[in-house]
Amino acid sequence: MNRMFLPVGQGAFYCERFWELGSSINIVYDCGTHSGMRVLDRELDRVFSEDDIVDAVFISHLHEDHFNGLKHLADRCKIQRIYLPHMEPVDLRLMQLDYITHKLTSSDNAGINDKDFADSVLDNLDNEAENPTETLKKQFEDLLKIEDKSVSDDRHEYFTQTGVHYVNNNTPINVPVRQFCKYKYLAPSPFDNWHFKAFCITSRDDQMVQEVINKLKGLIPVYLKEQVTDDNLAELLGKLIKKINRGQGPNDLPTKIRDIYDKAYAKRYGKKTGTGEFNVNSLVLYSGCDNRSGLAVVRRPMCCFAKALHGNMCCHPVGKVGCLYTGDCDANTYWDALKDGLTQEEWQTVGCIQIPHHGSKGNFNEKFLVNKTFPDPATCHVISAGLGNRHKHPSESVIEMYNQRHCFPIVVTQDPGSLAEWRIRKPERYPRPVDYFEIQDYCPIRFPEDCLFG
């Protein structure tokens, strides 16, 4: 299996490809960027061939830099199923209102492109549907383009039926990978115990959200002439959004709503943080298997310099083959929920962690580095962040925490040379199991091959 953290800059695009007897299984976690669609298209062309099947796409949350590349992925590949985090209608409305008023009132659209799939999704959630979650599901289903809803004979059913599904807070998806393979009657595979677990971590800032709701409850009756209750809040927010999208009402309405959000941000964080605080739920994904699998993981590309710099971080012993994808979840506030999302046995297999929210200070938890629940110090910590991004990710304070403990996170940017890739396979394929290092053509630093192992 190849695990890839693809270099798309200020965004997230991660892929796992399983290979067995000539067929592949493709899993994607997030697919988006704020560093330009050309960067994402470059990686799509490199990783996927035309009409490849993507068996499952997991979207951590509805921020453009995590899902605005889905249309590009769907145009190139055949997506079988998409998994979204559970979202309440009120939260979807609040996030949508935040999004469109920021777009209308800001001179800097934060990388938003009117042609982006993400832009059309978040703009068109109003429609006539009473429940925006159903509208959202329909918009994602339009990407699948599946003529036959059943899975073909050579690809056994894996998660659930084909289509778009929500991962609920209290109902994690936990499934083995072996069900995919039509050759399951053959000798046991080392991937027999491999499984995925998807669960939701709340990322909603309740204090700030309540501040926004209270202000909106006073503003809505002025423009809709209706009284607001908790039961009809989502419906009235939808009507307000429709007015804004149709250009109805006073021209200063978007500005007034934007002011409500900005003041709530300022009160909570001490400054105007702009759009993006309504993550609601973030879908977290664990990928791995137990320590009895007999698998080993190899970091590639690899060279002498990287080996000397990272040491054991580039090669894990048997069993440390699991990975935790965290999206933009708030690991600082909701640490216990993240920790309890995996069993103790699953934590012991984690050899790679995607650090949440591009390495921002607010979402990082120092326990990633010191808590005994987590794997040994050889665990690879990967941060996705664009070169020169306006948010200044990753945070200097986060990097300093790593430096103090002599750890070196792997920062993946839009530079093709920053690609982080691992290969997981049986260690007996190697003549010298201790030396799991390979030079690739795209390795940014080249050394004579005879110096690799000293």
C-alpha positions as a Python dict, from the first residue, in 0.01 Angstrom:
ca = {
    (1, 'M'): (0, 0, 0),
    (2, 'N'): (118, 351, -82),
    (3, 'R'): (22, 636, 152),
    (4, 'M'): (66, 981, 0),
    (5, 'F'): (46, 1333, 144),
    (6, 'L'): (24, 1519, -184),
    (7, 'P'): (188, 1863, -224),
    (8, 'V'): (-112, 2091, -293),
    (9, 'G'): (-4, 2383, -73),
    (10, 'Q'): (-260, 2548, 156),
    (11, 'G'): (-506, 2264, 147),
    (12, 'A'): (-534, 1891, 200),
    (13, 'F'): (-517, 1597, -40),
    (14, 'Y'): (-422, 1256, 95),
    (15, 'C'): (-445, 919, -76),
    (16, 'E'): (-396, 553, 11),
    (17, 'R'): (-363, 299, -270),
    (18, 'F'): (-376, -74, -199),
    (19, 'W'): (-238, -311, -461),
    (20, 'E'): (-324, -678, -482),
    (21, 'L'): (-300, -913, -778),
    (22, 'G'): (-307, -635, -1033),
    (23, 'S'): (-605, -443, -897),
    (24, 'S'): (-601, -136, -676),
    (25, 'I'): (-814, 11, -398),
    (26, 'N'): (-810, 390, -374),
    (27, 'I'): (-906, 586, -65),
    (28, 'V'): (-894, 968, -59),
    (29, 'Y'): (-911, 1193, 247),
    (30, 'D'): (-993, 1554, 155),
    (31, 'C'): (-931, 1704, -187),
    (32, 'G'): (-881, 2079, -200),
    (33, 'T'): (-641, 2370, -205),
    (34, 'H'): (-615, 2748, -181),
    (35, 'S'): (-285, 2745, -371),
    (36, 'G'): (-438, 2719, -718),
    (37, 'M'): (-616, 2440, -902),
    (38, 'R'): (-317, 2386, -1128),
    (39, 'V'): (-129, 2252, -828),
    (40, 'L'): (-407, 2006, -752),
    (41, 'D'): (-447, 1903, -1117),
    (42, 'R'): (-75, 1829, -1131),
    (43, 'E'): (-110, 1581, -846),
    (44, 'L'): (-425, 1426, -991),
    (45, 'D'): (-244, 1361, -1318),
    (46, 'R'): (50, 1209, -1134),
    (47, 'V'): (-144, 979, -901),
    (48, 'F'): (-456, 878, -1095),
    (49, 'S'): (-506, 756, -1450),
    (50, 'E'): (-815, 837, -1653),
    (51, 'D'): (-1121, 644, -1528),
    (52, 'D'): (-946, 508, -1218),
    (53, 'I'): (-1194, 402, -953),
    (54, 'V'): (-1182, 592, -623),
    (55, 'D'): (-1357, 361, -382),
    (56, 'A'): (-1418, 612, -103),
    (57, 'V'): (-1364, 984, -47),
    (58, 'F'): (-1374, 1118, 309),
    (59, 'I'): (-1432, 1494, 347),
    (60, 'S'): (-1322, 1623, 685),
    (61, 'H'): (-1536, 1941, 675),
    (62, 'L'): (-1683, 2196, 436),
    (63, 'H'): (-1401, 2445, 398),
    (64, 'E'): (-1302, 2519, 40),
    (65, 'D'): (-939, 2417, 83),
    (66, 'H'): (-1052, 2068, 184),
    (67, 'F'): (-1310, 1988, -84),
    (68, 'N'): (-1297, 2235, -374),
    (69, 'G'): (-1100, 1984, -584),
    (70, 'L'): (-1371, 1718, -575),
    (71, 'K'): (-1510, 1822, -914),
    (72, 'H'): (-1164, 1782, -1069),
    (73, 'L'): (-1127, 1440, -905),
    (74, 'A'): (-1472, 1332, -1027),
    (75, 'D'): (-1396, 1448, -1383),
    (76, 'R'): (-1084, 1231, -1392),
    (77, 'C'): (-1192, 930, -1186),
    (78, 'K'): (-1504, 731, -1100),
    (79, 'I'): (-1592, 798, -737),
    (80, 'Q'): (-1794, 520, -576),
    (81, 'R'): (-1888, 682, -244),
    (82, 'I'): (-1839, 1001, -45),
    (83, 'Y'): (-1847, 1037, 333),
    (84, 'L'): (-1931, 1369, 501),
    (85, 'P'): (-1937, 1463, 870),
    (86, 'H'): (-2279, 1499, 1026),
    (87, 'M'): (-2403, 1859, 1030),
    (88, 'E'): (-2718, 2004, 1182),
    (89, 'P'): (-2928, 2231, 952),
    (90, 'V'): (-2869, 2535, 1177),
    (91, 'D'): (-2493, 2485, 1165),
    (92, 'L'): (-2498, 2452, 787),
    (93, 'R'): (-2696, 2775, 758),
    (94, 'L'): (-2461, 2963, 992),
    (95, 'M'): (-2158, 2840, 797),
    (96, 'Q'): (-2320, 2930, 464),
    (97, 'L'): (-2417, 3277, 586),
    (98, 'D'): (-2063, 3329, 713),
    (99, 'Y'): (-1927, 3222, 376),
    (100, 'I'): (-2143, 3429, 141),
    (101, 'T'): (-2132, 3749, 347),
    (102, 'H'): (-1755, 3726, 367),
    (103, 'K'): (-1738, 3680, -10),
    (104, 'L'): (-1966, 3979, -71),
    (105, 'T'): (-1800, 4219, 173),
    (106, 'S'): (-1433, 4129, 155),
    (107, 'S'): (-1189, 4264, -101),
    (108, 'D'): (-979, 3955, -38),
    (109, 'N'): (-1191, 3647, -113),
    (110, 'A'): (-946, 3421, 68),
    (111, 'G'): (-869, 3227, -247),
    (112, 'I'): (-1234, 3171, -333),
    (113, 'N'): (-1290, 3112, -702),
    (114, 'D'): (-1645, 3153, -837),
    (115, 'K'): (-1593, 2849, -1056),
    (116, 'D'): (-1498, 2624, -766),
    (117, 'F'): (-1721, 2332, -680),
    (118, 'A'): (-1703, 2442, -315),
    (119, 'D'): (-1828, 2786, -406),
    (120, 'S'): (-2134, 2652, -587),
    (121, 'V'): (-2214, 2410, -304),
    (122, 'L'): (-2203, 2669, -29),
    (123, 'D'): (-2386, 2929, -237),
    (124, 'N'): (-2671, 2701, -338),
    (125, 'L'): (-2762, 2535, -11),
    (126, 'D'): (-3073, 2754, 17),
    (127, 'N'): (-3287, 2620, -272),
    (128, 'E'): (-3640, 2536, -161),
    (129, 'A'): (-3549, 2247, 68),
    (130, 'E'): (-3652, 2275, 430),
    (131, 'N'): (-3355, 2061, 534),
    (132, 'P'): (-3026, 2186, 384),
    (133, 'T'): (-2851, 1858, 470),
    (134, 'E'): (-3057, 1683, 203),
    (135, 'T'): (-2971, 1956, -48),
    (136, 'L'): (-2604, 1915, 37),
    (137, 'K'): (-2625, 1539, -11),
    (138, 'K'): (-2788, 1581, -352),
    (139, 'Q'): (-2516, 1821, -469),
    (140, 'F'): (-2245, 1572, -376),
    (141, 'E'): (-2435, 1283, -533),
    (142, 'D'): (-2431, 1469, -864),
    (143, 'L'): (-2054, 1418, -869),
    (144, 'L'): (-2070, 1041, -858),
    (145, 'K'): (-2217, 983, -1206),
    (146, 'I'): (-2280, 617, -1127),
    (147, 'E'): (-2506, 442, -1376),
    (148, 'D'): (-2523, 110, -1193),
    (149, 'K'): (-2572, 153, -818),
    (150, 'S'): (-2427, -193, -750),
    (151, 'V'): (-2054, -253, -724),
    (152, 'S'): (-1903, -445, -1015),
    (153, 'D'): (-1835, -817, -976),
    (154, 'D'): (-1460, -779, -927),
    (155, 'R'): (-1493, -526, -642),
    (156, 'H'): (-1668, -657, -334),
    (157, 'E'): (-1876, -422, -125),
    (158, 'Y'): (-1667, -237, 133),
    (159, 'F'): (-1818, 43, 339),
    (160, 'T'): (-2190, 60, 265),
    (161, 'Q'): (-2386, 103, -53),
    (162, 'T'): (-2265, 339, -323),
    (163, 'G'): (-2357, 704, -273),
    (164, 'V'): (-2316, 990, -27),
    (165, 'H'): (-2334, 917, 346),
    (166, 'Y'): (-2307, 1111, 670),
    (167, 'V'): (-2089, 993, 956),
    (168, 'N'): (-2285, 1059, 1274),
    (169, 'N'): (-2128, 1167, 1602),
    (170, 'N'): (-2203, 845, 1787),
    (171, 'T'): (-2182, 601, 1499),
    (172, 'P'): (-1825, 554, 1375),
    (173, 'I'): (-1766, 357, 1058),
    (174, 'N'): (-1534, 67, 1128),
    (175, 'V'): (-1470, -173, 839),
    (176, 'P'): (-1194, -412, 724),
    (177, 'V'): (-1018, -367, 393),
    (178, 'R'): (-1014, -736, 298),
    (179, 'Q'): (-1380, -729, 191),
    (180, 'F'): (-1270, -535, -115),
    (181, 'C'): (-1083, -818, -275),
    (182, 'K'): (-1246, -1081, -495),
    (183, 'Y'): (-948, -1309, -427),
    (184, 'K'): (-1030, -1357, -60),
    (185, 'Y'): (-1034, -1737, -108),
    (186, 'L'): (-656, -1728, -155),
    (187, 'A'): (-393, -1750, 118),
    (188, 'P'): (-431, -1492, 396),
    (189, 'S'): (-300, -1149, 310),
    (190, 'P'): (-104, -927, 553),
    (191, 'F'): (-380, -672, 492),
    (192, 'D'): (-651, -904, 626),
    (193, 'N'): (-668, -708, 952),
    (194, 'W'): (-653, -364, 791),
    (195, 'H'): (-950, -143, 866),
    (196, 'F'): (-1070, 216, 855),
    (197, 'K'): (-1247, 395, 1136),
    (198, 'A'): (-1420, 726, 1064),
    (199, 'F'): (-1565, 932, 1346),
    (200, 'C'): (-1661, 1294, 1411),
    (201, 'I'): (-1494, 1543, 1644),
    (202, 'T'): (-1687, 1858, 1731),
    (203, 'S'): (-1501, 2168, 1615),
    (204, 'R'): (-1777, 2418, 1681),
    (205, 'D'): (-1686, 2706, 1911),
    (206, 'D'): (-2010, 2709, 2112),
    (207, 'Q'): (-1937, 3039, 2287),
    (208, 'M'): (-1879, 3226, 1962),
    (209, 'V'): (-2165, 3055, 1779),
    (210, 'Q'): (-2411, 3145, 2054),
    (211, 'E'): (-2296, 3506, 2033),
    (212, 'V'): (-2371, 3507, 1658),
    (213, 'I'): (-2711, 3339, 1704),
    (214, 'N'): (-2819, 3588, 1969),
    (215, 'K'): (-2736, 3882, 1742),
    (216, 'L'): (-2904, 3724, 1439),
    (217, 'K'): (-3220, 3660, 1641),
    (218, 'G'): (-3246, 4036, 1683),
    (219, 'L'): (-3169, 4112, 1317),
    (220, 'I'): (-3388, 3855, 1138),
    (221, 'P'): (-3730, 3998, 1242),
    (222, 'V'): (-3630, 4338, 1100),
    (223, 'Y'): (-3590, 4195, 749),
    (224, 'L'): (-3829, 3899, 749),
    (225, 'K'): (-4103, 4030, 978),
    (226, 'E'): (-4114, 3696, 1158),
    (227, 'Q'): (-4036, 3602, 1515),
    (228, 'V'): (-3739, 3372, 1566),
    (229, 'T'): (-3746, 3057, 1778),
    (230, 'D'): (-3502, 2771, 1813),
    (231, 'D'): (-3733, 2556, 1604),
    (232, 'N'): (-3756, 2788, 1302),
    (233, 'L'): (-3406, 2939, 1315),
    (234, 'A'): (-3266, 2722, 1033),
    (235, 'E'): (-3566, 2796, 811),
    (236, 'L'): (-3544, 3173, 865),
    (237, 'L'): (-3168, 3174, 808),
    (238, 'G'): (-3238, 3002, 475),
    (239, 'K'): (-3486, 3277, 380),
    (240, 'L'): (-3234, 3544, 479),
    (241, 'I'): (-2964, 3380, 267),
    (242, 'K'): (-3205, 3365, -26),
    (243, 'K'): (-3271, 3738, 5),
    (244, 'I'): (-2900, 3812, 0),
    (245, 'N'): (-2832, 3586, -299),
    (246, 'R'): (-3116, 3749, -494),
    (247, 'G'): (-3000, 4099, -408),
    (248, 'Q'): (-3320, 4177, -220),
    (249, 'G'): (-3340, 4399, 85),
    (250, 'P'): (-3107, 4682, 184),
    (251, 'N'): (-2764, 4685, 25),
    (252, 'D'): (-2603, 4703, 366),
    (253, 'L'): (-2756, 4373, 486),
    (254, 'P'): (-2447, 4158, 408),
    (255, 'T'): (-2229, 4419, 579),
    (256, 'K'): (-2446, 4415, 892),
    (257, 'I'): (-2435, 4034, 908),
    (258, 'R'): (-2061, 4034, 845),
    (259, 'D'): (-2022, 4278, 1132),
    (260, 'I'): (-2205, 4038, 1363),
    (261, 'Y'): (-1963, 3760, 1277),
    (262, 'D'): (-1654, 3979, 1300),
    (263, 'K'): (-1752, 4117, 1641),
    (264, 'A'): (-1814, 3765, 1768),
    (265, 'Y'): (-1470, 3663, 1639),
    (266, 'A'): (-1311, 3967, 1804),
    (267, 'K'): (-1484, 3901, 2135),
    (268, 'R'): (-1380, 3537, 2136),
    (269, 'Y'): (-1030, 3559, 1988),
    (270, 'G'): (-928, 3920, 2041),
    (271, 'K'): (-915, 3997, 1669),
    (272, 'K'): (-1113, 3963, 1346),
    (273, 'T'): (-1017, 3618, 1228),
    (274, 'G'): (-1226, 3625, 912),
    (275, 'T'): (-1430, 3338, 773),
    (276, 'G'): (-1368, 2983, 874),
    (277, 'E'): (-1467, 2931, 1238),
    (278, 'F'): (-1773, 2716, 1168),
    (279, 'N'): (-1609, 2379, 1118),
    (280, 'V'): (-1902, 2226, 1308),
    (281, 'N'): (-1791, 1859, 1299),
    (282, 'S'): (-1462, 1738, 1160),
    (283, 'L'): (-1446, 1384, 1026),
    (284, 'V'): (-1135, 1207, 1159),
    (285, 'L'): (-1009, 892, 987),
    (286, 'Y'): (-792, 612, 1122),
    (287, 'S'): (-629, 375, 875),
    (288, 'G'): (-432, 79, 1002),
    (289, 'C'): (-420, -275, 1137),
    (290, 'D'): (-302, -456, 1446),
    (291, 'N'): (57, -526, 1540),
    (292, 'R'): (31, -888, 1425),
    (293, 'S'): (9, -792, 1061),
    (294, 'G'): (377, -847, 986),
    (295, 'L'): (392, -526, 781),
    (296, 'A'): (662, -258, 777),
    (297, 'V'): (651, 100, 652),
    (298, 'V'): (907, 274, 432),
    (299, 'R'): (948, 649, 386),
    (300, 'R'): (1009, 754, 30),
    (301, 'P'): (1169, 943, -132),
    (302, 'M'): (1475, 901, 85),
    (303, 'C'): (1835, 1019, 76),
    (304, 'C'): (2132, 1040, 313),
    (305, 'F'): (2048, 1392, 424),
    (306, 'A'): (1689, 1308, 512),
    (307, 'K'): (1797, 987, 686),
    (308, 'A'): (2048, 1176, 897),
    (309, 'L'): (1796, 1451, 978),
    (310, 'H'): (1497, 1238, 1065),
    (311, 'G'): (1657, 917, 1181),
    (312, 'N'): (1399, 657, 1281),
    (313, 'M'): (1114, 889, 1183),
    (314, 'C'): (1157, 765, 828),
    (315, 'C'): (1118, 395, 894),
    (316, 'H'): (892, 227, 1146),
    (317, 'P'): (924, -121, 1287),
    (318, 'V'): (666, -385, 1215),
    (319, 'G'): (324, -280, 1339),
    (320, 'K'): (362, 100, 1328),
    (321, 'V'): (175, 120, 1000),
    (322, 'G'): (-139, 307, 1108),
    (323, 'C'): (-219, 668, 1026),
    (324, 'L'): (-455, 924, 1180),
    (325, 'Y'): (-600, 1192, 950),
    (326, 'T'): (-739, 1481, 1156),
    (327, 'G'): (-844, 1745, 899),
    (328, 'D'): (-894, 2075, 1084),
    (329, 'C'): (-1030, 1925, 1406),
    (330, 'D'): (-979, 2118, 1728),
    (331, 'A'): (-741, 1884, 1909),
    (332, 'N'): (-686, 2149, 2177),
    (333, 'T'): (-1046, 2184, 2296),
    (334, 'Y'): (-1167, 1833, 2213),
    (335, 'W'): (-861, 1629, 2299),
    (336, 'D'): (-1049, 1366, 2499),
    (337, 'A'): (-1290, 1301, 2211),
    (338, 'L'): (-997, 1255, 1974),
    (339, 'K'): (-809, 1029, 2214),
    (340, 'D'): (-1115, 817, 2289),
    (341, 'G'): (-1199, 782, 1919),
    (342, 'L'): (-941, 504, 1892),
    (343, 'T'): (-885, 204, 2113),
    (344, 'Q'): (-558, 165, 2301),
    (345, 'E'): (-459, -109, 2057),
    (346, 'E'): (-524, 118, 1759),
    (347, 'W'): (-318, 400, 1910),
    (348, 'Q'): (-29, 160, 1950),
    (349, 'T'): (-24, 100, 1574),
    (350, 'V'): (-22, 470, 1475),
    (351, 'G'): (309, 560, 1310),
    (352, 'C'): (190, 871, 1127),
    (353, 'I'): (-35, 1162, 1227),
    (354, 'Q'): (-162, 1446, 1010),
    (355, 'I'): (-142, 1749, 1240),
    (356, 'P'): (-474, 1937, 1233),
    (357, 'H'): (-546, 2271, 1065),
    (358, 'H'): (-216, 2315, 885),
    (359, 'G'): (-23, 2333, 1212),
    (360, 'S'): (-215, 2627, 1359),
    (361, 'K'): (-161, 2706, 1725),
    (362, 'G'): (-531, 2706, 1817),
    (363, 'N'): (-594, 2349, 1699),
    (364, 'F'): (-267, 2192, 1810),
    (365, 'N'): (-232, 2000, 2134),
    (366, 'E'): (105, 1947, 2298),
    (367, 'K'): (-11, 1600, 2397),
    (368, 'F'): (59, 1494, 2039),
    (369, 'L'): (420, 1497, 2156),
    (370, 'V'): (413, 1398, 2522),
    (371, 'N'): (105, 1184, 2594),
    (372, 'K'): (196, 820, 2656),
    (373, 'T'): (-123, 713, 2481),
    (374, 'F'): (44, 796, 2152),
    (375, 'P'): (315, 598, 1973),
    (376, 'D'): (686, 632, 2034),
    (377, 'P'): (883, 946, 1934),
    (378, 'A'): (949, 792, 1593),
    (379, 'T'): (593, 879, 1491),
    (380, 'C'): (588, 1093, 1177),
    (381, 'H'): (397, 1420, 1213),
    (382, 'V'): (287, 1568, 880),
    (383, 'I'): (172, 1928, 835),
    (384, 'S'): (12, 2053, 512),
    (385, 'A'): (67, 2426, 458),
    (386, 'G'): (118, 2649, 156),
    (387, 'L'): (441, 2837, 102),
    (388, 'G'): (389, 3201, 203),
    (389, 'N'): (27, 3145, 303),
    (390, 'R'): (-146, 3447, 456),
    (391, 'H'): (-235, 3258, 776),
    (392, 'K'): (136, 3199, 850),
    (393, 'H'): (85, 2825, 891),
    (394, 'P'): (243, 2632, 1048),
    (395, 'S'): (259, 2837, 1365),
    (396, 'E'): (605, 2927, 1491),
    (397, 'S'): (502, 2822, 1842),
    (398, 'V'): (400, 2478, 1716),
    (399, 'I'): (733, 2430, 1538),
    (400, 'E'): (911, 2544, 1853),
    (401, 'M'): (733, 2273, 2054),
    (402, 'Y'): (874, 2017, 1814),
    (403, 'N'): (1222, 2167, 1824),
    (404, 'Q'): (1229, 2158, 2203),
    (405, 'R'): (1172, 1783, 2188),
    (406, 'H'): (1416, 1730, 1900),
    (407, 'C'): (1132, 1627, 1669),
    (408, 'F'): (1107, 1729, 1306),
    (409, 'P'): (758, 1751, 1155),
    (410, 'I'): (732, 1694, 781),
    (411, 'V'): (584, 2004, 617),
    (412, 'V'): (417, 1935, 282),
    (413, 'T'): (374, 2246, 64),
    (414, 'Q'): (296, 2304, -306),
    (415, 'D'): (659, 2226, -390),
    (416, 'P'): (660, 1886, -567),
    (417, 'G'): (974, 1794, -375),
    (418, 'S'): (783, 1814, -46),
    (419, 'L'): (574, 1507, -132),
    (420, 'A'): (555, 1274, 170),
    (421, 'E'): (503, 914, 69),
    (422, 'W'): (522, 583, 249),
    (423, 'R'): (512, 227, 118),
    (424, 'I'): (372, -44, 343),
    (425, 'R'): (454, -402, 258),
    (426, 'K'): (591, -731, 385),
    (427, 'P'): (941, -675, 524),
    (428, 'E'): (1065, -1009, 390),
    (429, 'R'): (1070, -857, 42),
    (430, 'Y'): (1383, -670, 146),
    (431, 'P'): (1723, -842, 164),
    (432, 'R'): (1817, -617, 458),
    (433, 'P'): (1501, -530, 653),
    (434, 'V'): (1676, -260, 856),
    (435, 'D'): (1749, -44, 551),
    (436, 'Y'): (1409, 60, 415),
    (437, 'F'): (1518, 352, 200),
    (438, 'E'): (1478, 423, -170),
    (439, 'I'): (1590, 700, -405),
    (440, 'Q'): (1325, 826, -646),
    (441, 'D'): (1361, 1045, -953),
    (442, 'Y'): (1171, 1328, -786),
    (443, 'C'): (1388, 1330, -473),
    (444, 'P'): (1509, 1689, -434),
    (445, 'I'): (1854, 1589, -300),
    (446, 'R'): (2058, 1326, -485),
    (447, 'F'): (2358, 1138, -352),
    (448, 'P'): (2562, 849, -492),
    (449, 'E'): (2375, 529, -422),
    (450, 'D'): (2671, 368, -246),
    (451, 'C'): (2649, 625, 36),
    (452, 'L'): (2292, 543, 128),
    (453, 'F'): (2365, 290, 400),
    (454, 'G'): (2713, 405, 495),
}
